[in-house]
Amino acid sequence: MEDSEDLLVQHFDKYVTQNSLKKYREENTPVVCPVFQHPTEDTVVDHCHKTGCIRQVISREANSFLGKVENDFRRRGGVANCDLPSALMNLAKYLRRERSGILHPTGATQLTKRFKRLPLEKQVKILHRFGYSQDEIQAAKNAENRGKMYRDVITGKKEGAK
């Protein structure tokens, strides 16, 4: 990692003034945001807060997201032997790993809440897919009761259709 004093005495190839920043942004706006991979509309000139150097023009949403990630990483003191780009690549690999298929208690609660917010027709369709009869579903008079039926299947309290 670079020493903070080294960063203060570095030499730069070019300086973009505040007055020319808009022109720079307009001339360097990509068609697709390099972070979120969507067409760019509202863009900003992103820069590294450590070195002060411009990285690229990105969407405002991506810049906000990036700032939050960088600030949180820095606030937590980083991690020994791991810089932010490495940590993010490791995080991406971790998130793409195969799921365990084991339901976490908090996950069950989150899924049940999501289920209860669905329209009645979708709740009924899901409960049918889990093997509940029309009579059992009609006996559940509200989303709370249907949510309990749903939770019973996903937590293994009731055998559902596979």
Secondary structure, DSSP 8 states (H G I E B T S, - for coil): ---HHHHHT---S----GGGHHHHHHHH--SB-TTT-SB--SEEEEE-TTT--EEEEEEHHHHHHHHHHHHHHHHTT-BTTB-HHHHHHHHHHHHTS-------HHHHHHHHHHHHTS-HHHHHHHHHHTT--HHHHHH--SHHHHHHHHHHHHTTSS----
